[in-house]
Every structure is written in structure tokens, then in C-alpha cells.
Amino acid sequence: MTSRGRAERGVATGLVAAGLLLLAGLVAAGMVLLVLQITAHRVQGAADLVALTAAQAKNLGTGEPCAAASRAATADDVTLLDCRVGGGELAFVVTVTVRGGGERILFGLPLQQQAAAHAGVPAGP
């Protein structure tokens, strides 16, 4: 065996190990982004539900829309940050802002997300 052959011995093992470490890092980063995206979608869905609940309370006259929004937010494990009702009795819009996702931190990134939603009865054509 030549001296050059001995010097190159084991190089492939090191390259494969480095490639596997790089691949593992990319998979971990992808998982973090996936968890953040799932949390954002869950919080947006909760905001939509809270806005629809408030709009239904306003439309049916069954109570204060923002109180209904607060109850829906609590039931869906999010915090109601803002609730506004605009318009009149027949044409109105309810705007809510919620925050959710828990207090957990994943690799230094907070999992809390904030979302807004609107629901109501639009004014005529």
C-alpha cells in the first residue's frame, strides 16, 4: 500500500458522519418549524371560532357579544386580547384578537401565537 492510500484511509467514514449530522440538523429545524406552524393554525382556528361565537350572540340577541367571545376563548384555551363590535343592529362586524399556544419554549422560540378574526353580517349589496 502506498503512503497516499494510507493517508486517505477513513476519509469516507468522516464524510458520511458529517453528512448524517447535517441531515439530522435539517430534520430538527424542520420539526421546529412544523410545530410553530401547527400552533399558528390552531390559534387562528380558535380566533375564527371566537369571532363566530360573538357574531352569533350579537345576531341572535342572546347576550353581549364580547362576553360570549370571552367564554368561547376560555373554552378553546386561548386568551381574548381584544373584542370590538362595529356597525348597527342588522349589519355589523365583530373583530377579535386572541393569543394562545401555551407558555412552552422550543429551542428558544416561544410557542405563543397571536391571531385576529372578523365575523358578522355585511351591509347590503
Stockholm file with secondary structure:
# STOCKHOLM 1.0

chainA/1-125         MTSRGRAERGVATGLVAAGLLLLAGLVAAGMVLLVLQITAHRVQGAADLVALTAAQAKNLGTGEPCAAASRAATADDVTLLDCRVGGGELAFVVTVTVRGGGERILFGLPLQQQAAAHAGVPAGP
#=GR chainA/1-125 SS CCHHHHHTTTHHHHHHHHHHHHHHHHHHHHHHHHHHHHHHHHHHHHHHHHHHHHHHHHHHTSSCHHHHHHHHHHHTTEEEEEEEEEECSSSEEEEEEEEESCSCEETTEECCEEEEEEEEECCCC
#=GC SS_cons         CCHHHHHTTTHHHHHHHHHHHHHHHHHHHHHHHHHHHHHHHHHHHHHHHHHHHHHHHHHHTSSCHHHHHHHHHHHTTEEEEEEEEEECSSSEEEEEEEEESCSCEETTEECCEEEEEEEEECCCC
//
